[in-house]
Amino acid sequence: MASHTELLESVPTQLWIGGPVDATGGATFPVENPATGEPIARVADASPEDAVRALDAASAAQAGWAGTPARERGEILRAVYEKIIERTEDFALLMTLEMGKALPESRNEVRYGAEFFRWFSEEAVRIHGRYQTAPTGTGRIVVHKQPVGPCLAITPWNFPLAMGTRKIGPALAAGCTIIVKPASATPLTMLLLAQLCAEAGLPEGVLSVITSSRSGAVTEPLLTDSRLRKLTFTGSTGVGQKLIEKAAHGLLRTSMELGGNAPFVVFEDADIDAAVAGAMLAKMRNGGEACTAANRLHVHNAVRAEFTDKFVAAMREVTLGPGDDPATTLGPLINQEQLDTVSALVEDAVAAGAEVRTGGKAPGGPGYYYPPTVLCEVPAAARILSEEVFGPVAPIVGFDTEEEGIAAANNTEYGLVAYVFTRDLDRALRVAEGIESGMVGVNRGVISDPAAPFGGVKASGFGREGGFEGIEEYLSTKYIALQ
């Protein structure tokens, strides 16, 4: 692994539009290390004109990339996968430095994020059409799949690599060019990925990365340009709704992976030790800064005391510290704003009568740290039960019947993922079918898999990423009628 300084000096800090280029006027903005609050780099601050330059490049490259044989596209994607794996330690350290997560978490993300390139390298040659005789016998029906065209991907800060690769992978496999606008808090990882894609043989203009501190201003001219044909976004529901409104003017294809408020439901017949282990994964993966994080732990009252005691003990074993410290298992939150949000949710719950079993107060000092926290006896009106926490805080509430458990799980505007722990297969299927979410994990705390369709319902958005379904989001269906 390169040293911190060597790594940061090797990562591109310019825009990536057919290669590294400066932003108009040479503008830059700082990237902070959440462990210290200090800047670690300055990157190019794109203007709206720079965004149009990226779309110019994507449009110019679109026909050539769409016409590239699927096997060749797949081989380039496979080469990128191999390059990411070769640079695992560099990517892991870079994500830890700009996002804060502990190194083991970063390494896991590298493997997960890289897998989207391997998966879609294989899917590139499996884009299927259809040929049949019309039922009337008067002609032939040919159904053909074609790339939708230039795409814009807006990605969040919490998974700096994987949230990009699961959009870039299927877009490139389908034959689309793509512009990525990463979160301003974590732009370095995506710039390094663009460099690796070029090294793997991806033609100029097929992938552009525009970094900017002014997301709305930079994406506005793209969303109103008729050459852009698709928008894919991962982030908050509120921002997603605004983007959908803008995309409607150009009738863009859209995929939205939005907010979550995942219930974690433990029934009285569950293996409690397994449920605790699953809750630790579902709650503490990525430090709780994940849309799939278990936000509400609904535990049957018959086992709630046992579960709570064991879960609290497990949370107390977590080590809070800088992400690049080998002893750390929980790094800082992304920034002061997120620290203030998590603190306010806990304070609101406590003021309403919740009991703090462990944690509950930021330690102060440099960096944006918040300790693993467990809240019990949380009132139904507490904000923490209805709002996405995005931090290492777990509220536990009880229930008595299966119907109450399902109702509690569905008592949210969101519907991304849910977790269910029970030894009864019939109950597992009933509950999984009864919960209103796009994904359900049964007796497991992590369900994300590049080979499976990821996405939600209700206020959690629409469209799917990963699986066989993921590439369909980047394909248009054309019907050709033959006599």
C-alpha positions as CSV (number, residue, x, y, z in Angstrom):
1,M,0.0,0.0,0.0
2,A,1.3,3.5,-0.8
3,S,1.7,6.0,2.0
4,H,-1.0,8.6,2.5
5,T,1.1,11.2,0.7
6,E,2.2,9.0,-2.1
7,L,-1.4,7.9,-2.7
8,L,-2.9,11.4,-2.7
9,E,-0.2,12.6,-5.0
10,S,-1.0,9.9,-7.5
11,V,-4.8,10.5,-7.7
12,P,-6.1,12.8,-10.4
13,T,-7.6,16.0,-9.1
14,Q,-8.7,17.5,-12.4
15,L,-12.0,16.8,-14.2
16,W,-12.0,13.7,-16.3
17,I,-13.3,14.5,-19.8
18,G,-11.4,12.4,-22.3
19,G,-8.6,12.6,-19.8
20,P,-7.6,15.0,-17.0
21,V,-8.6,18.6,-17.7
22,D,-8.8,21.8,-15.5
23,A,-12.1,23.3,-14.6
24,T,-13.0,26.5,-16.4
25,G,-11.0,29.3,-14.7
26,G,-9.0,26.8,-12.7
27,A,-11.5,26.7,-9.8
28,T,-11.0,24.1,-7.1
29,F,-12.6,23.1,-3.8
30,P,-11.2,21.2,-0.8
31,V,-11.8,17.5,0.2
32,E,-11.7,16.9,4.0
33,N,-10.6,14.0,6.1
34,P,-13.6,13.4,8.4
35,A,-11.3,12.0,11.1
36,T,-9.6,15.4,11.5
37,G,-11.7,17.9,9.7
38,E,-8.6,19.0,7.8
39,P,-8.3,19.1,3.9
40,I,-6.4,16.4,2.2
41,A,-6.7,17.6,-1.4
42,R,-8.2,20.1,-3.7
43,V,-10.1,19.0,-6.8
44,A,-11.4,20.8,-9.8
45,D,-14.7,22.7,-9.3
46,A,-16.6,22.2,-12.5
47,S,-18.8,24.9,-14.0
48,P,-22.0,24.4,-16.0
49,E,-19.8,25.0,-19.1
50,D,-17.6,22.1,-18.0
51,A,-20.7,19.8,-17.7
52,V,-21.6,20.7,-21.3
53,R,-18.1,19.8,-22.4
54,A,-18.6,16.4,-20.7
55,L,-21.9,15.9,-22.6
56,D,-20.2,17.0,-25.8
57,A,-17.6,14.2,-25.3
58,A,-20.3,11.6,-24.3
59,S,-22.4,12.4,-27.4
60,A,-19.4,12.3,-29.7
61,A,-18.4,8.9,-28.3
62,Q,-21.9,7.4,-28.1
63,A,-22.3,5.9,-31.6
64,G,-18.8,4.4,-31.6
65,W,-19.3,2.8,-28.2
66,A,-22.8,1.5,-29.0
67,G,-21.3,-0.1,-32.1
68,T,-18.4,-1.7,-30.3
69,P,-19.0,-5.5,-30.2
70,A,-20.5,-6.6,-26.9
71,R,-17.6,-9.0,-26.3
72,E,-15.1,-6.2,-26.6
73,R,-17.1,-4.0,-24.2
74,G,-17.2,-6.9,-21.8
75,E,-13.5,-7.5,-22.0
76,I,-12.8,-3.9,-21.1
77,L,-15.1,-4.1,-18.1
78,R,-13.3,-7.3,-17.0
79,A,-10.0,-5.5,-17.3
80,V,-11.3,-2.7,-15.1
81,Y,-12.4,-5.2,-12.5
82,E,-9.0,-6.7,-12.4
83,K,-7.3,-3.3,-12.1
84,I,-9.5,-2.4,-9.2
85,I,-8.7,-5.6,-7.4
86,E,-5.0,-5.1,-8.0
87,R,-5.3,-1.6,-6.4
88,T,-7.5,-2.8,-3.5
89,E,-5.3,-1.3,-0.8
90,D,-5.0,2.0,-2.6
91,F,-8.8,2.3,-3.1
92,A,-9.4,1.3,0.5
93,L,-7.1,3.8,2.0
94,L,-8.4,6.6,-0.4
95,M,-12.0,5.9,0.7
96,T,-11.0,5.9,4.3
97,L,-9.2,9.2,4.0
98,E,-12.1,11.0,2.2
99,M,-15.1,9.3,3.7
100,G,-13.9,8.2,7.1
101,K,-14.9,4.5,7.2
102,A,-12.7,2.0,8.9
103,L,-10.2,0.2,6.6
104,P,-11.9,-3.2,6.8
105,E,-15.1,-1.6,5.7
106,S,-13.3,0.1,2.8
107,R,-11.7,-3.1,1.7
108,N,-15.1,-4.8,1.7
109,E,-16.4,-2.0,-0.5
110,V,-13.6,-2.4,-3.0
111,R,-14.5,-6.0,-3.5
112,Y,-18.2,-5.3,-3.7
113,G,-17.8,-2.3,-6.0
114,A,-15.4,-4.1,-8.3
115,E,-17.8,-7.0,-8.7
116,F,-20.2,-4.8,-10.6
117,F,-17.7,-4.6,-13.4
118,R,-17.1,-8.3,-13.4
119,W,-20.9,-9.1,-13.3
120,F,-21.8,-6.7,-16.1
121,S,-18.7,-7.7,-18.2
122,E,-20.6,-11.1,-18.4
123,E,-24.0,-9.5,-18.9
124,A,-22.7,-7.4,-21.9
125,V,-23.0,-10.4,-24.2
126,R,-26.4,-11.5,-22.9
127,I,-28.6,-8.7,-24.1
128,H,-31.5,-10.6,-25.6
129,G,-34.1,-9.7,-28.2
130,R,-37.0,-11.7,-29.7
131,Y,-38.1,-13.0,-33.1
132,Q,-41.5,-14.5,-33.7
133,T,-44.3,-14.9,-36.2
134,A,-47.2,-12.6,-35.6
135,P,-50.2,-14.5,-34.2
136,T,-52.2,-13.4,-37.3
137,G,-49.6,-15.1,-39.6
138,T,-49.3,-11.9,-41.6
139,G,-45.7,-10.9,-40.6
140,R,-42.8,-11.2,-38.3
141,I,-42.2,-9.5,-34.9
142,V,-38.6,-8.5,-34.2
143,V,-37.8,-7.1,-30.7
144,H,-34.4,-5.4,-30.5
145,K,-32.6,-3.9,-27.5
146,Q,-30.5,-0.7,-28.0
147,P,-28.6,1.5,-25.6
148,V,-30.7,4.5,-24.4
149,G,-27.8,6.9,-25.1
150,P,-25.7,9.3,-22.9
151,C,-26.4,9.0,-19.2
152,L,-25.9,11.1,-16.2
153,A,-25.1,9.4,-12.8
154,I,-25.3,11.4,-9.6
155,T,-23.7,9.4,-6.8
156,P,-23.6,9.9,-3.0
157,W,-20.7,10.0,-0.5
158,N,-21.3,7.0,1.6
159,F,-20.0,4.3,-0.8
160,P,-17.6,6.4,-3.0
161,L,-16.7,3.4,-5.3
162,A,-19.7,1.0,-5.3
163,M,-22.4,3.6,-5.9
164,G,-20.5,4.6,-9.1
165,T,-19.6,1.1,-10.3
166,R,-23.1,-0.2,-10.1
167,K,-24.2,2.5,-12.4
168,I,-21.2,2.7,-14.7
169,G,-21.0,-1.1,-15.1
170,P,-24.4,-1.7,-16.6
171,A,-24.3,1.6,-18.7
172,L,-21.0,0.6,-20.3
173,A,-22.2,-3.0,-20.8
174,A,-25.3,-1.8,-22.5
175,G,-23.4,0.5,-24.9
176,C,-24.1,3.8,-23.2
177,T,-21.7,6.6,-22.5
178,I,-22.0,8.1,-19.0
179,I,-21.1,11.2,-17.1
180,V,-20.6,10.7,-13.3
181,K,-21.1,13.6,-10.9
182,P,-19.8,12.2,-7.5
183,A,-20.6,13.8,-4.2
184,S,-18.4,16.8,-3.4
185,A,-17.3,15.2,-0.1
186,T,-15.8,12.1,-1.8
187,P,-14.7,12.8,-5.4
188,L,-11.2,11.3,-5.3
189,T,-12.3,7.6,-5.5
190,M,-14.3,8.2,-8.7
191,L,-11.4,10.1,-10.3
192,L,-9.0,7.2,-9.6
193,L,-11.6,4.9,-11.1
194,A,-11.8,7.0,-14.3
195,Q,-8.0,6.8,-14.6
196,L,-8.1,3.0,-14.3
197,C,-10.8,2.8,-16.9
198,A,-8.6,4.7,-19.4
199,E,-5.7,2.3,-18.6
200,A,-8.0,-0.6,-19.3
201,G,-8.7,0.7,-22.8
202,L,-12.0,2.5,-22.4
203,P,-12.2,5.0,-25.3
204,E,-12.1,8.7,-24.6
205,G,-15.5,10.3,-23.9
206,V,-17.2,7.1,-22.9
207,L,-16.8,7.9,-19.2
208,S,-16.5,11.4,-17.8
209,V,-16.2,12.5,-14.2
210,I,-17.2,16.1,-13.3
211,T,-16.5,17.1,-9.7
212,S,-18.2,20.2,-8.3
213,S,-19.2,21.9,-5.1
214,R,-22.3,23.2,-6.9
215,S,-24.3,20.1,-7.9
216,G,-27.5,21.8,-8.9
217,A,-25.8,24.4,-11.1
218,V,-23.7,21.9,-12.9
219,T,-26.3,19.3,-13.6
220,E,-29.0,21.8,-14.7
221,P,-27.7,22.3,-18.2
222,L,-27.4,18.5,-18.7
223,L,-30.9,17.8,-17.6
224,T,-32.3,20.3,-20.1
225,D,-30.1,19.1,-23.0
226,S,-31.9,16.9,-25.5
227,R,-28.7,14.8,-26.0
228,L,-28.9,13.4,-22.5
229,R,-31.2,10.4,-22.4
230,K,-31.1,8.9,-18.9
231,L,-30.6,10.1,-15.3
232,T,-29.7,7.7,-12.5
233,F,-29.4,9.0,-8.9
234,T,-28.7,7.6,-5.5
235,G,-29.4,10.0,-2.6
236,S,-32.1,11.5,-0.5
237,T,-35.8,11.3,-1.4
238,G,-36.2,15.1,-1.4
239,V,-33.3,15.7,-3.9
240,G,-34.6,12.7,-6.0
241,Q,-38.0,14.3,-6.3
242,K,-36.5,17.6,-7.5
243,L,-34.4,15.7,-10.1
244,I,-37.4,13.8,-11.3
245,E,-39.2,17.1,-11.9
246,K,-36.3,18.4,-14.0
247,A,-35.9,15.1,-15.9
248,A,-39.6,15.2,-16.8
249,H,-39.1,18.1,-19.2
250,G,-36.9,16.0,-21.4
251,L,-38.8,12.8,-20.7
252,L,-35.6,11.2,-19.5
253,R,-35.4,7.6,-18.4
254,T,-34.8,7.7,-14.7
255,S,-33.6,5.3,-12.0
256,M,-34.0,6.5,-8.4
257,E,-32.4,4.8,-5.4
258,L,-33.6,7.0,-2.6
259,G,-33.9,7.1,1.2
260,G,-34.7,4.2,3.5
261,N,-36.0,3.5,7.0
262,A,-35.3,-0.2,7.3
263,P,-37.1,-2.3,9.9
264,F,-35.3,-5.1,11.6
265,V,-37.9,-7.5,12.9
266,V,-37.0,-10.2,15.5
267,F,-39.7,-12.8,16.3
268,E,-39.9,-14.8,19.5
269,D,-38.7,-18.0,17.8
270,A,-35.6,-16.4,16.4
271,D,-32.1,-17.6,17.2
272,I,-31.2,-14.6,19.4
273,D,-27.5,-14.9,19.0
274,A,-27.9,-15.0,15.2
275,A,-30.3,-12.0,15.3
276,V,-27.8,-10.0,17.4
277,A,-25.0,-10.8,14.9
278,G,-27.3,-9.9,12.0
279,A,-28.4,-6.6,13.7
280,M,-24.7,-5.6,14.1
281,L,-24.2,-6.1,10.4
282,A,-27.4,-4.4,9.4
283,K,-26.9,-1.5,11.7
284,M,-23.2,-1.0,11.8
285,R,-22.2,-1.7,8.2
286,N,-20.5,1.4,6.9
287,G,-20.9,2.9,10.4
288,G,-24.7,3.1,9.9
289,E,-24.2,5.5,7.0
290,A,-26.1,3.3,4.5
291,C,-29.6,3.4,3.0
292,T,-29.8,-0.3,3.9
293,A,-29.0,0.3,7.5
294,A,-31.4,-1.1,10.1
295,N,-33.0,2.1,11.4
296,R,-35.7,0.5,13.7
297,L,-35.2,-2.7,15.6
298,H,-38.7,-4.2,16.3
299,V,-38.2,-7.1,18.8
300,H,-40.9,-9.4,20.1
301,N,-41.5,-8.6,23.7
302,A,-40.9,-12.2,24.8
303,V,-37.3,-11.9,23.8
304,R,-36.7,-8.2,23.8
305,A,-34.8,-8.1,27.1
306,E,-32.4,-10.9,26.1
307,F,-31.9,-9.4,22.6
308,T,-31.3,-5.9,24.0
309,D,-28.7,-7.1,26.6
310,K,-26.7,-9.0,24.1
311,F,-27.0,-6.3,21.4
312,V,-25.8,-3.6,23.9
313,A,-22.9,-5.8,24.8
314,A,-21.9,-6.2,21.2
315,M,-22.2,-2.5,20.5
316,R,-19.9,-1.8,23.5
317,E,-17.2,-3.9,21.8
318,V,-17.0,-1.6,18.8
319,T,-13.9,0.6,18.7
320,L,-14.4,4.2,17.7
321,G,-11.4,6.0,16.1
322,P,-9.7,7.2,12.9
323,G,-10.5,4.8,10.0
324,D,-6.9,4.2,9.1
325,D,-6.0,3.0,12.6
326,P,-5.8,-0.8,12.5
327,A,-7.7,-1.0,15.9
328,T,-10.7,1.0,14.6
329,T,-13.9,-0.8,13.7
330,L,-16.0,2.4,13.6
331,G,-14.8,5.6,11.9
332,P,-16.2,9.1,12.1
333,L,-19.3,10.4,10.4
334,I,-18.9,12.2,7.1
335,N,-19.1,15.8,8.3
336,Q,-20.3,18.2,11.0
337,E,-23.8,18.4,9.4
338,Q,-24.3,14.7,9.7
339,L,-22.9,14.7,13.3
340,D,-25.4,17.4,14.2
341,T,-28.3,15.5,12.6
342,V,-27.5,12.2,14.5
343,S,-27.1,14.1,17.8
344,A,-30.4,15.9,17.3
345,L,-32.3,12.7,16.6
346,V,-30.9,11.1,19.8
347,E,-31.6,14.2,21.9
348,D,-35.2,14.3,20.6
349,A,-35.7,10.7,21.5
350,V,-34.3,11.1,25.0
351,A,-36.3,14.2,25.6
352,A,-39.4,12.2,24.7
353,G,-38.6,9.5,27.2
354,A,-36.2,7.1,25.5
355,E,-33.5,5.4,27.6
356,V,-29.9,5.4,26.5
357,R,-28.3,2.0,27.1
358,T,-24.9,2.8,25.7
359,G,-23.4,5.8,23.8
360,G,-25.7,8.7,23.3
361,K,-23.2,11.6,23.2
362,A,-20.5,12.8,20.8
363,P,-17.1,12.8,22.4
364,G,-16.1,16.2,21.0
365,G,-12.6,17.1,19.7
366,P,-11.3,17.1,16.1
367,G,-13.2,14.9,13.7
368,Y,-16.9,14.0,13.4
369,Y,-17.2,11.1,15.8
370,Y,-20.4,9.6,17.3
371,P,-20.3,6.5,19.5
372,P,-22.3,3.3,19.0
373,T,-25.7,4.0,20.6
374,V,-28.6,1.9,21.7
375,L,-32.0,3.5,22.7
376,C,-34.7,1.6,24.5
377,E,-38.3,2.5,25.4
378,V,-38.5,4.8,22.5
379,P,-41.9,6.6,22.2
380,A,-43.7,6.2,18.9
381,A,-43.6,9.9,18.3
382,A,-39.8,10.2,18.4
383,R,-38.3,11.4,15.2
384,I,-35.7,8.7,15.1
385,L,-38.4,6.1,14.3
386,S,-39.6,8.0,11.2
387,E,-36.4,9.7,9.9
388,E,-33.4,8.1,8.3
389,V,-30.6,8.1,10.9
390,F,-27.5,7.5,8.8
391,G,-25.3,6.9,11.9
392,P,-24.5,4.2,14.5
393,V,-27.7,4.6,16.5
394,A,-30.2,1.8,17.1
395,P,-33.6,2.4,18.6
396,I,-35.3,-0.8,20.0
397,V,-39.1,-1.1,20.3
398,G,-41.3,-4.1,21.2
399,F,-44.3,-5.8,19.6
400,D,-46.5,-8.8,20.6
401,T,-48.0,-10.4,17.5
402,E,-47.0,-11.1,13.9
403,E,-49.6,-8.7,12.6
404,E,-48.2,-5.9,14.9
405,G,-44.7,-6.7,13.7
406,I,-45.7,-6.3,10.0
407,A,-47.7,-3.2,10.7
408,A,-44.8,-1.6,12.6
409,A,-42.4,-2.5,9.8
410,N,-44.7,-0.9,7.2
411,N,-45.3,2.3,9.3
412,T,-43.0,4.4,7.1
413,E,-43.1,6.2,3.8
414,Y,-40.0,4.3,2.8
415,G,-39.7,0.8,1.4
416,L,-36.1,0.0,0.5
417,V,-35.2,-3.0,2.6
418,A,-36.4,-5.0,5.7
419,Y,-34.8,-7.7,7.8
420,V,-36.7,-10.6,9.4
421,F,-35.4,-13.1,11.9
422,T,-37.4,-16.3,12.6
423,R,-36.9,-20.0,12.6
424,D,-40.3,-20.6,11.0
425,L,-40.1,-20.7,7.2
426,D,-43.8,-20.2,6.7
427,R,-43.7,-17.1,8.9
428,A,-40.6,-15.9,7.1
429,L,-42.4,-16.0,3.7
430,R,-45.6,-14.5,5.0
431,V,-43.8,-11.6,6.6
432,A,-41.4,-11.1,3.7
433,E,-44.4,-10.9,1.4
434,G,-46.4,-8.7,3.8
435,I,-43.7,-6.1,4.3
436,E,-43.8,-3.2,1.8
437,S,-40.2,-3.0,0.6
438,G,-38.2,-3.8,-2.5
439,M,-35.9,-6.2,-0.7
440,V,-36.1,-8.4,2.4
441,G,-33.3,-10.2,4.2
442,V,-34.4,-13.4,6.1
443,N,-32.0,-14.4,8.9
444,R,-29.2,-12.2,7.5
445,G,-28.0,-8.7,8.1
446,V,-26.4,-7.9,4.7
447,I,-28.3,-8.6,1.4
448,S,-26.5,-6.4,-1.2
449,D,-25.2,-8.5,-4.1
450,P,-24.2,-7.4,-7.6
451,A,-26.0,-10.5,-9.0
452,A,-29.3,-9.4,-7.3
453,P,-31.7,-6.5,-8.2
454,F,-31.2,-3.7,-5.7
455,G,-34.0,-1.1,-5.3
456,G,-37.1,0.0,-3.4
457,V,-40.7,1.0,-3.5
458,K,-42.8,3.9,-2.1
459,A,-40.5,6.9,-1.2
460,S,-37.4,4.7,-1.7
461,G,-37.6,5.1,-5.4
462,F,-37.9,2.9,-8.5
463,G,-35.7,1.1,-10.9
464,R,-33.2,-1.7,-10.1
465,E,-29.4,-1.9,-10.0
466,G,-27.5,-5.2,-10.2
467,G,-28.8,-8.6,-11.3
468,F,-30.1,-9.4,-14.7
469,E,-32.5,-6.5,-14.3
470,G,-29.8,-3.9,-13.9
471,I,-28.7,-3.7,-17.5
472,E,-32.4,-3.3,-18.7
473,E,-32.4,0.2,-17.1
474,Y,-29.9,1.3,-19.8
475,L,-31.7,-0.3,-22.8
476,S,-34.5,0.8,-25.0
477,T,-36.9,-1.7,-26.6
478,K,-37.4,-1.4,-30.4
479,Y,-40.1,-3.3,-32.3
480,I,-39.4,-4.0,-36.0
481,A,-42.3,-5.3,-38.1
482,L,-41.4,-7.4,-41.0
483,Q,-43.8,-8.5,-43.8
